[in-house]
Amino acid sequence: MKPTTDSVTSPVRASAIDKYVSWLALDQQRPKKRMFESSLEEIQNGLEEAKRREKLTAERLKRQSEESSLLRQEMENTKRMLQDLQSAIRNVITPTGPA
């Protein structure tokens, strides 16, 4: 004997089917949640990496600024020494005193 439509859609079967459909709906949310968490983790990792690079860049800029100041001071000192040396050479070549 073939099952009839009534026997397939009996209240007991309908309840079981409803539970199964609900379970499937919940189970479909699980991969979406995992994917969201994975994306969130990637974004957080990217943010941490960007912060680390920014910190390194800031440290490098600070170090370069300090080195630049030191080089500028050395250049000014060298410039003064060259001017003093030029004056000394001029004084030796053309003395400005009584002969």
C-alpha positions as CSV (number, residue, x, y, z in Angstrom):
1,M,0.0,0.0,0.0
2,K,1.3,3.4,-1.0
3,P,1.6,6.1,1.7
4,T,-1.0,8.8,1.4
5,T,-0.5,12.5,1.6
6,D,-2.3,12.5,5.0
7,S,0.1,10.0,6.5
8,V,3.1,12.0,5.4
9,T,1.8,15.3,6.7
10,S,0.6,13.9,10.0
11,P,1.1,16.3,13.0
12,V,3.9,14.1,14.4
13,R,5.7,14.2,11.1
14,A,5.1,17.9,10.7
15,S,6.5,18.6,14.1
16,A,9.6,16.5,13.3
17,I,10.0,18.3,9.9
18,D,9.7,21.7,11.7
19,K,12.4,20.8,14.1
20,Y,14.7,19.6,11.4
21,V,14.1,22.8,9.3
22,S,14.8,24.8,12.5
23,W,18.0,22.9,13.1
24,L,19.1,23.4,9.5
25,A,18.5,27.1,9.8
26,L,20.6,27.3,12.9
27,D,23.3,25.2,11.4
28,Q,23.4,27.6,8.4
29,Q,24.2,30.4,10.7
30,R,27.3,28.6,12.1
31,P,29.4,28.9,9.0
32,K,28.4,32.6,8.6
33,K,29.5,33.2,12.2
34,R,32.8,31.4,11.6
35,M,33.4,33.4,8.4
36,F,32.6,36.7,10.3
37,E,34.9,35.7,13.1
38,S,37.6,34.9,10.6
39,S,37.2,38.2,8.8
40,L,37.2,40.1,12.1
41,E,40.4,38.3,13.1
42,E,42.0,39.2,9.8
43,I,41.0,42.8,10.2
44,Q,42.4,42.8,13.8
45,N,45.7,41.3,12.6
46,G,45.9,43.9,9.8
47,L,45.3,46.7,12.4
48,E,48.0,45.3,14.7
49,E,50.4,45.1,11.8
50,A,49.6,48.7,10.7
51,K,50.1,49.9,14.3
52,R,53.4,48.2,14.4
53,R,54.6,49.7,11.1
54,E,53.4,53.1,12.2
55,K,55.4,52.8,15.4
56,L,58.5,51.7,13.6
57,T,58.1,54.6,11.1
58,A,57.7,57.1,13.9
59,E,60.8,55.8,15.6
60,R,62.8,55.9,12.3
61,L,61.6,59.5,11.7
62,K,62.6,60.6,15.2
63,R,66.0,59.0,14.8
64,Q,66.6,60.6,11.4
65,S,65.6,64.0,12.8
66,E,68.1,63.6,15.7
67,E,70.8,62.5,13.2
68,S,69.9,65.5,11.0
69,S,70.3,67.9,13.9
70,L,73.7,66.4,14.7
71,L,74.8,66.6,11.1
72,R,73.6,70.2,10.9
73,Q,75.7,71.1,14.1
74,E,78.7,69.4,12.6
75,M,78.3,71.3,9.4
76,E,78.1,74.6,11.2
77,N,81.2,73.8,13.2
78,T,83.1,72.8,10.1
79,K,81.9,76.0,8.3
80,R,83.2,78.1,11.2
81,M,86.5,76.2,11.3
82,L,86.9,76.8,7.5
83,Q,86.2,80.5,7.9
84,D,88.8,80.7,10.8
85,L,91.3,78.8,8.6
86,Q,90.7,81.1,5.6
87,S,91.2,84.2,7.9
88,A,94.4,82.6,9.3
89,I,95.7,81.9,5.7
90,R,94.9,85.5,4.6
91,N,96.8,86.9,7.7
92,V,99.8,84.7,6.8
93,I,99.8,85.7,3.1
94,T,99.0,89.4,3.7
95,P,100.0,90.4,7.2
96,T,98.1,93.4,8.6
97,G,100.6,94.6,11.0
98,P,103.6,97.0,10.9
99,A,106.5,95.6,8.8
